[in-house]
Amino acid sequence: MIIFKLPILLAERKLKVADVARATKLSKTTLHKLYNEESKRIDFETIDTLCRFLNCQVSDLFEYKEDEETLDKTQ
């Protein structure tokens, strides 16, 4: 499972989704879907824009954790 850490990064910087949308011109809808982990995919351009705006690396935005189902199947 991929965890998108946008809520953590925004909280650390005391930013809201609306602040990011205004500053980056990214869609508020897109950002809300990402923030709430409702998005199924993300464009490289969006990742690039977020990294540039938040002054972070791609690895700061994402975290990989194995699903319980995957762990159960391998054991």
C-alpha positions as CSV (number, residue, x, y, z in Angstrom):
1,M,0.0,0.0,0.0
2,I,1.3,3.5,-0.9
3,I,0.7,6.1,1.7
4,F,0.6,9.7,0.6
5,K,2.0,11.9,3.3
6,L,0.6,15.2,2.1
7,P,-1.5,15.8,5.2
8,I,1.6,15.5,7.4
9,L,3.7,17.8,5.2
10,L,0.9,20.4,5.2
11,A,0.4,20.2,8.9
12,E,4.1,20.6,9.6
13,R,4.1,23.8,7.4
14,K,0.7,25.0,8.7
15,L,-0.7,25.0,5.2
16,K,-4.2,24.2,4.0
17,V,-5.1,22.5,0.7
18,A,-6.5,25.9,-0.5
19,D,-3.1,27.5,0.1
20,V,-1.4,24.9,-2.0
21,A,-4.0,25.2,-4.8
22,R,-3.6,29.0,-4.9
23,A,0.2,28.8,-4.9
24,T,0.6,26.0,-7.4
25,K,-2.5,26.3,-9.6
26,L,-3.2,22.6,-9.0
27,S,-6.9,21.8,-8.9
28,K,-8.4,21.9,-5.4
29,T,-10.3,18.8,-6.2
30,T,-7.2,16.9,-7.1
31,L,-5.4,18.1,-4.0
32,H,-8.4,17.1,-1.8
33,K,-8.5,13.6,-3.3
34,L,-4.8,13.2,-2.7
35,Y,-5.0,14.6,0.8
36,N,-7.9,12.2,1.7
37,E,-6.1,9.3,-0.1
38,E,-9.1,8.9,-2.5
39,S,-7.0,9.2,-5.6
40,K,-6.2,6.1,-7.7
41,R,-3.3,7.7,-9.6
42,I,-1.1,10.8,-9.7
43,D,0.7,12.6,-12.6
44,F,4.4,13.1,-12.5
45,E,3.8,16.8,-13.1
46,T,1.6,17.0,-10.0
47,I,4.4,15.2,-7.9
48,D,7.0,17.6,-9.4
49,T,4.8,20.7,-8.6
50,L,4.2,19.5,-5.0
51,C,7.9,18.7,-4.4
52,R,8.9,22.1,-5.8
53,F,6.3,24.0,-3.7
54,L,7.0,22.0,-0.5
55,N,10.7,21.9,-1.1
56,C,10.8,18.2,-0.5
57,Q,11.8,15.0,-2.2
58,V,9.5,12.4,-3.7
59,S,10.4,10.1,-0.8
60,D,9.0,12.7,1.6
61,L,5.6,12.5,-0.1
62,F,5.2,8.7,-0.3
63,E,5.6,5.8,2.0
64,Y,5.3,2.1,1.2
65,K,3.7,-0.3,3.7
66,E,2.8,-3.9,2.9
67,D,-1.0,-4.7,3.1
68,E,-2.1,-7.1,5.7
69,E,-3.4,-9.3,2.8
70,T,0.1,-9.3,1.2
71,L,1.7,-10.2,4.5
72,D,-0.8,-13.1,5.1
73,K,-0.1,-14.5,1.6
74,T,3.6,-14.6,2.1
75,Q,3.5,-16.3,5.5
